[in-house]
Amino acid sequence: KGMTWGDAFKFIESLNEQKYAGYNDWRLPSKEELPTLVNFAKGQGYTNYTQKINEYFNMIGFKNVQAYAYWSSTTHTSYTTFAWVVSMWDGHVGDGDLNTSFEYGWPVRSGQ
């Protein structure tokens, strides 16, 4: 569900507390990491013009990826009450207000 930036961090914290999928090192991706998901899907031919990016992820095994914006962990340098978001509909990178925008959270872990 959509949530504020602070609630996205609380969501990640709850995943870590319950050791979701056996791990306790979940986090929100950075502004640089989140678009790599979009780029990967676009490289497979998924764009907002043919098929939505979120449809690709749902097809390959992710669950319930929405065609909306997802929070990054990175705040905007000029506007500190905003954080960067990435749309899983068209790959647009934008920003959301930390307190009033309701976006989705995509938990990630560092590669091993």
Residue pairs with C-beta under 8 A, 6 or more apart in sequence:
1 104
2 68
2 102
2 103
2 104
3 11
3 102
3 103
3 104
3 105
4 98
4 99
4 100
4 101
4 102
5 71
5 83
5 96
5 98
5 99
5 101
5 103
6 98
6 99
8 28
8 71
8 103
8 104
8 105
9 28
11 105
11 107
12 26
12 27
12 28
12 105
12 107
15 26
15 107
16 23
16 24
16 25
16 26
17 24
20 26
20 107
23 109
25 109
25 110
26 107
26 108
26 109
27 73
27 107
27 108
27 109
27 110
28 71
28 72
28 73
28 105
28 106
28 107
28 108
29 37
29 72
29 73
29 106
29 108
30 72
30 73
30 74
31 72
31 73
31 74
31 84
31 93
32 74
33 72
33 108
34 70
34 72
34 84
34 86
34 106
35 86
35 91
35 93
37 57
37 86
37 88
37 106
38 53
38 86
38 88
38 91
39 91
41 53
41 56
41 57
41 91
42 53
42 91
44 56
45 51
46 52
46 53
46 55
46 56
47 53
47 90
47 91
48 89
48 90
48 91
52 67
52 88
52 89
52 90
53 67
53 87
53 88
53 89
53 90
53 91
54 65
54 66
54 67
54 88
54 89
55 67
57 65
57 88
58 64
58 65
65 88
65 106
66 88
66 104
67 87
67 88
67 89
68 87
68 88
68 89
68 103
68 104
69 85
69 86
69 87
69 88
69 92
69 94
69 96
69 101
69 103
69 104
70 85
70 86
70 87
70 88
70 103
70 104
70 105
70 106
71 83
71 85
71 96
71 103
71 104
71 105
71 106
72 83
72 84
72 85
72 86
73 83
74 83
74 84
75 82
75 83
75 84
75 98
76 82
76 83
76 84
76 95
79 95
81 97
81 98
81 99
82 95
82 96
82 97
82 98
83 95
83 96
83 98
84 93
84 94
84 95
85 93
85 94
85 95
85 96
85 101
85 103
86 92
86 93
86 94
87 93
87 94
88 104
96 103
